[in-house]
Amino acid sequence: MQSDNISAASEILLIHGAWQGSWSWAALLPQLDARGWRCHAIDLPGNGSDATASAQVTLDLYVAHVARVLDRLEKPAVVVAHSGGGVIASQLAEARPQQVAALVYVAGMMLPDGLPFARLIDDIAPTHPAARGVGPHLEWSPDRLASRVPAPVARDFFFHDCTIAAANAAIAKLTAQPEGGRAVAPRLSAANYGRVPRAYIETTRDRSVLPVVQQRMLTLSPGAQHARIDSGHVPQLTEPAQLAGLIEELIAEMRIASPSANARAAPRDAAFAAAH
């Protein structure tokens, strides 16, 4: 959808995907900072450096955690979400539509109300078996409350177009993913989520969330602005300058005035900086 009025935003809140953390945005942050954005990359509960127990993690806990960040901001924020972070972003917009200026999904799970990603994959996999991505290769905790991605699998599915050094550095930072934050379905309404402008950046060489899967989500959730980037699953690592430019272009298409490209963003506060 596209807003009828021009609004302004200067804050970007970045939500990482499964098995990752705020560190995954490190290469993109300077690009957005240089364009005048004040950026906030956080660790979701049980992810990154956050030590919340896997048994406690739910979609509602994720949303409450991110909403507290929104509450600290003076103005509505553009929410940029990668991969599995897309479900959290959608649910956040449902809970706080007045505080989310726009949603930008980067190979994100932009799912319609009530549809879990696993069911979408079950529908697509009979004709596109590779759509199952890392799923069949996960290593599970004994209680099956958390999973890990083995290093060779992460290299092949997440970081195949990265340099060897960048891939190794990212793989070393991957952590266990609480299943309570991954096996979820959004609960969305037209009155809340539906009023927030959306944009989708499709990653055309993605092996984790295949382009055919991304295109199906665009069909199931119509109304989003759409752009493509020639990258694998993590353009924030491999193509940060191009990704930052695409994000700004899409924000403009949604009739949201971004900060001046020459403006310098205010320093991120100590709490946010500590999370990086």
Order of alpha helices (4+ residues) and beta strands (2+ residues): beta-beta-alpha-beta-alpha-beta-alpha-beta-alpha-beta-beta-alpha-alpha-beta-beta-alpha-beta-alpha-alpha-beta-alpha
